[in-house]
């Protein structure tokens, strides 16, 4: 039976033009020119109608040679990937073995064989469900263990080897991209790290922005500058905190301007703004997904849990949102309860409502 009989294409196209999240899972949008299929709510630019096909099942789209969109991850969002359970088992396997010295067991070929899939299908399914590659996921697990060890061990070298790194040089070479500081600095709460900070007024109250040379590490709301400074000191107890001079360095000034314009509803936040933050493997998966939620839209905690391949982890998703230290740039305010109520927000429910309303108003097309 053809798709035309099964689906009302006019209704489907209307849902696509409205980016109707309620239609996700009811059908799939295939774009012939790009070779991908998406959810109806995919934030990508709308294709021309003549280049679109609609499918009831992902298998129908894949038989036509289409692959799942990496931006909206249609399989993960509705937990319909036929390999979803196998990928979840591999995630647990990686978490349990990420710190072992023998990294060959976590090679793409070995993981694919354990999952009973070809390397190509395993890599594609893993990235669609988890949001990162197997190699990136293993690196995040190892990094999480390193952070834990650095906090507990008096010996930096021992902590590095306990986390599964083959040599101290490898982790020192890559730590700047992930930790924003050396392992010893991290263990010591940001020792010898310099964080420049400034406080600006916004439509939703005062906001403090803290940044290292690597990127933004702190964006939080507060009632006054003193309370915000105490929060920054608590987050980085051993760092050297310096008030940003006037005028701010050009790059910092650009970051501040971008955030201020967003809070005023004038533009979307720049996804390219560099972040210098700490995250566990689970937090990374949640936060990566949050950054993919379209401007002006929201998702429930359960939807986020399903999108990262752990449909029963809604409470853990809420916990990851609560640990976010860079408001707006990781838009945890876009995650609400399934009932439509705003749910909790570490900077106040009223502020969360205002942020959502500002984005929705700014995202509406002009009349």
C-alpha positions in Angstrom: 0.0 0.0 0.0 1.5 3.4 -0.9 2.3 6.2 1.4 -0.3 8.4 -0.4 -3.1 6.0 0.8 -1.7 5.8 4.4 -1.0 9.5 4.9 -2.8 12.7 4.2 0.1 14.6 2.6 -1.6 18.0 2.9 -2.0 17.5 6.6 1.6 16.2 6.9 3.0 19.2 5.0 1.0 21.6 7.2 2.5 19.9 10.3 6.0 20.3 8.8 5.5 24.0 8.0 4.4 24.6 11.6 7.2 22.4 13.0 4.6 20.6 15.0 6.3 18.5 17.6 3.1 16.7 18.4 3.4 15.0 15.0 6.8 13.6 15.7 6.6 9.8 15.4 3.3 9.9 13.4 5.2 10.2 10.2 8.6 11.1 8.8 9.7 13.7 6.3 12.0 12.6 3.5 14.0 15.3 1.7 15.2 13.9 -1.7 17.7 16.7 -2.4 19.7 16.1 0.8 19.1 12.4 1.2 17.9 12.5 4.8 14.6 12.0 6.6 13.5 14.0 9.6 10.9 14.6 12.3 8.2 17.1 11.3 9.6 19.5 13.9 13.1 19.5 12.6 14.6 23.0 13.0 16.4 22.8 9.6 15.3 25.1 6.8 12.2 23.9 5.1 12.7 22.1 1.8 10.7 22.8 -1.3 7.4 20.8 -1.3 8.3 19.1 -4.6 11.4 17.6 -3.0 9.5 16.0 -0.1 8.1 12.6 0.5 6.3 11.3 3.6 6.7 8.0 5.2 4.9 6.1 7.9 7.9 4.1 9.0 11.7 4.8 9.1 12.3 1.6 7.1 10.3 3.0 4.2 12.6 6.0 4.0 15.7 3.9 4.3 14.5 1.7 1.5 14.5 4.8 -0.6 18.1 5.4 0.3 17.5 8.1 2.9 19.4 8.3 6.2 18.3 9.8 9.5 18.9 13.5 10.0 21.8 14.1 12.5 20.2 17.4 13.6 16.8 16.3 14.7 17.7 12.6 15.2 14.3 11.2 14.2 15.0 7.6 15.4 16.2 8.7 18.8 13.4 11.2 19.4 10.8 8.5 19.3 12.9 5.5 20.4 12.0 3.6 17.1 15.5 2.7 16.1 15.5 -1.1 15.8 19.0 -1.2 17.2 18.2 1.1 20.2 18.4 -1.5 22.9 21.7 -2.8 21.5 23.1 0.7 21.5 22.1 1.2 25.1 23.8 -2.0 26.1 27.0 -0.8 24.3 26.8 2.5 26.2 26.7 0.6 29.5 29.7 -1.6 28.2 31.7 1.6 27.4 30.9 3.1 30.8 32.2 0.0 32.5 35.3 -0.4 30.4 36.3 3.1 29.5 39.1 3.2 32.1 40.7 -0.1 31.2 44.2 0.2 29.7 43.3 -2.0 26.7 41.5 0.5 24.5 41.3 -2.1 21.6 38.1 -3.4 23.3 36.5 -0.1 22.6 37.4 0.2 19.0 34.7 0.7 16.5 35.1 -2.7 15.0 35.0 -4.5 18.4 31.9 -2.5 19.6 30.1 -3.1 16.3 30.8 -6.9 16.6 29.5 -6.9 20.2 26.4 -5.2 18.9 26.0 -7.7 16.1 26.0 -4.9 13.5 28.2 -3.8 10.6 30.6 -1.0 11.4 28.6 1.4 9.2 25.2 0.6 10.7 26.5 0.6 14.3 28.2 4.0 13.9 25.1 5.5 12.3 22.7 4.1 14.9 24.9 5.0 17.8 25.3 8.6 16.7 21.6 8.9 15.9 20.6 7.7 19.4 23.3 9.0 21.6 24.2 12.2 19.7 27.9 11.6 19.6 30.2 8.9 18.1 31.3 5.8 20.2 34.8 7.3 20.4 33.5 10.6 21.7 31.3 8.8 24.2 34.2 6.7 25.5 36.4 9.8 25.8 33.6 11.5 27.8 33.4 8.5 30.2 37.1 8.5 30.7 37.2 12.2 31.3 34.4 11.9 33.9 36.4 9.3 35.7 39.5 11.6 35.6 37.5 14.4 37.1 36.3 12.2 39.9 39.9 10.8 40.5 41.4 14.3 40.5 39.0 15.4 43.3 39.8 12.3 45.4 43.5 11.5 44.7 46.4 13.5 46.1 48.6 12.2 43.3 47.8 13.7 39.9 49.7 11.0 38.0 47.9 8.2 39.8 44.6 9.8 39.0 45.5 10.0 35.3 46.4 6.3 35.1 43.4 5.3 37.2 41.2 7.0 34.6 42.6 4.8 31.8 45.0 7.2 30.1 48.1 5.6 28.8 50.4 8.5 29.6 50.2 11.9 31.4 51.2 13.6 28.2 48.0 12.6 26.3 45.7 14.0 28.9 47.6 17.2 29.3 47.6 17.7 25.6 43.8 17.3 25.4 42.7 18.6 28.8 42.4 22.2 27.6 39.7 21.3 25.1 37.6 19.5 27.7 38.5 20.8 31.2 39.6 24.3 30.3 42.5 23.8 32.7 45.2 21.2 33.5 44.2 18.2 35.6 46.0 19.6 38.7 44.1 22.9 38.3 40.8 21.0 38.1 41.6 18.9 41.2 42.5 22.1 43.1 39.2 23.8 42.2 40.7 26.0 39.4 44.1 26.7 41.0 46.0 29.3 39.1 43.1 29.6 36.7 42.1 33.2 35.8 38.4 33.9 35.3 37.4 37.3 34.1 33.8 38.3 35.1 31.3 41.1 34.6 27.8 41.7 35.6 25.2 43.3 33.3 21.6 44.1 33.6 19.1 42.2 31.5 15.3 42.1 31.1 15.2 39.2 33.5 17.5 40.6 36.1 21.3 40.8 36.7 23.4 38.3 35.0 27.1 37.5 35.6 29.3 36.2 32.8 32.6 34.5 33.7 35.2 33.4 31.1 38.6 31.9 30.8 40.9 32.2 27.9 39.2 29.0 26.5 35.6 30.2 26.6 32.6 31.0 28.8 32.5 29.0 32.0 29.8 30.8 34.0 26.5 32.4 33.1 24.1 32.8 35.9 21.3 35.1 37.1 21.1 36.7 40.6 19.5 39.4 42.6 22.8 41.4 43.0 26.4 41.3 42.0 27.6 40.2 45.5 25.4 37.1 45.4 26.6 36.3 41.9 30.2 36.7 42.9 29.7 34.2 45.8 28.2 31.7 43.4 31.2 32.1 41.1 33.6 31.6 44.0 31.8 28.5 45.1 32.0 27.0 41.6 35.7 27.8 41.2 37.0 28.1 44.8 40.7 28.3 44.0 40.6 30.3 40.8 41.8 33.9 40.6 38.7 36.0 39.9 39.2 39.3 38.1 36.6 41.9 37.3 36.6 42.6 33.6 38.0 46.0 32.8 36.4 48.7 30.8 36.2 48.4 27.9 36.1 44.6 27.9 38.5 42.8 25.7 37.1 42.6 22.1 36.3 38.9 22.2 34.7 39.1 25.7 32.7 42.1 24.5 31.3 40.1 21.6 30.2 37.3 23.9 28.5 39.8 26.3 26.8 41.6 23.4 25.5 38.3 21.9 24.0 37.2 25.3 22.5 40.7 25.9 20.8 40.8 22.5 19.4 37.3 23.0 17.9 38.2 26.4 16.3 41.2 24.9 14.6 39.0 22.3 16.6 40.6 19.4 18.5 37.5 18.2 19.1 33.8 18.9 22.1 33.0 21.0 25.2 32.1 19.0 25.8 28.3 19.1 29.4 28.9 18.2 30.1 30.8 21.4 32.9 28.7 23.0 32.1 27.0 26.3 34.6 26.1 29.0 32.5 23.8 31.2 32.7 20.5 33.0 30.3 17.6 32.3 29.8 13.9 32.9 29.0 11.7 29.9 25.3 11.8 30.7 25.3 15.5 31.2 27.1 15.9 27.9 24.4 14.0 26.1 21.6 16.0 27.8 23.2 19.3 27.2 24.1 18.5 23.6 20.4 17.7 23.0 19.2 20.9 24.8 21.3 23.0 22.4 19.5 21.4 19.5 16.0 22.4 20.7 14.8 25.1 18.3 14.6 28.7 19.5 11.1 29.4 20.7 10.2 25.7 21.3 10.2 23.5 24.4 10.5 19.8 25.2 9.3 17.8 28.2 11.8 16.0 30.5 10.4 12.7 29.2 11.0 13.8 25.5 14.6 14.7 26.3 15.1 11.4 28.0 13.7 9.6 25.0 15.8 11.7 22.6 19.0 10.6 24.2 18.0 7.0 24.2 17.1 6.6 27.9 13.3 7.0 28.1 13.2 6.1 31.8 15.7 8.8 32.8 13.4 11.8 33.0 14.5 12.5 36.6 18.1 12.3 35.7 17.5 14.8 32.9 16.0 17.2 35.4 19.1 16.7 37.5 21.4 17.5 34.6 19.4 20.6 33.9 19.7 21.7 37.5 23.5 21.4 37.3 23.9 23.6 34.3 26.2 26.5 35.1 25.9 28.4 31.8 22.3 29.7 31.5 20.9 30.5 28.1 23.9 29.0 26.2 22.7 25.6 27.4 19.0 26.4 27.3 17.7 24.2 30.1 14.8 26.7 30.4 13.3 25.1 27.3 12.7 21.8 29.2 9.3 21.7 30.9 6.9 19.2 32.4 4.8 17.0 30.3 1.7 18.7 31.6 2.9 22.0 30.0 3.8 23.5 33.4 7.3 25.1 33.5 8.7 22.9 36.2 11.8 23.8 38.2 14.5 26.2 37.3 17.6 27.0 39.4 17.2 30.7 38.8 13.4 30.9 39.5 10.3 29.7 37.8 9.1 33.3 37.0 12.4 33.9 35.1 12.0 30.6 33.2 8.5 31.6 32.1 9.7 35.0 31.0 12.6 33.5 29.0 10.2 31.1 27.2 7.7 33.8 26.4 10.4 36.1 25.1 11.8 33.4 22.8 8.3 32.4 21.5 7.4 36.0 20.8 10.7 36.6 18.9 10.4 33.3 17.0 6.9 34.2 15.6 7.0 35.3 12.0 5.8 38.9 11.5 2.1 39.3 10.7 
